[in-house]
Amino acid sequence: MLDLDKVFCLPMILAYYVCLILWILLLLALESSLLWALLNPLNFCLIFNIVFGITYQIKTKKKE
């Protein structure tokens, strides 16, 4: 079973953030357009994971 506490712990949220920054820098290094680098569908997945992880952590802290 998937344990969300391990998936969305603080180090994993930071890892998602670092992957997002590195992915954007890679796209810019490959000379893709700036608009594509910012509106890439993978960026939206990573941003969703970051936002969902932060809100999950806030909700679990409020329950305790």
Secondary structure, DSSP 8 states (H G I E B T S, - for coil): ---HHHHTSHHHHHHHHHHHHHHHHHHHHTT--HHHHHS-HHHHHHHHHHHHHHHHHHHHHHH-
